[in-house]
């Protein structure tokens, strides 16, 4: 089920930067998973809160996750 109160409009994972460390998957398993190449991808049906998703992005050791609000403004990283 999608978080209807979410202020997040878009989540992008930079596949060139992603090293598959997977703290994002550990912290927000309803939002992130690893694909067949061992890189993080976003799951369409988000079950995590905005705070959990941002914490997951902050945990990325290579800053491969960009989060935007519904107006397209970058939320993380700033």
QUIQUIJO-V780992 format. One line per field, one symbol per residue. ss: DSSP state (H for helix, E for strand, L for the rest). A space follows every 50 residues. Layout:
BEGIN
ss = ???
END
This chain:
BEGIN
ss = LLLLLLLEEEEEELLLLLLLLLHHHHHLLLLEEELLLLLEEELLLLLLLH HHHHHHHHLLLLLLEEEEELLLLEEELL
END
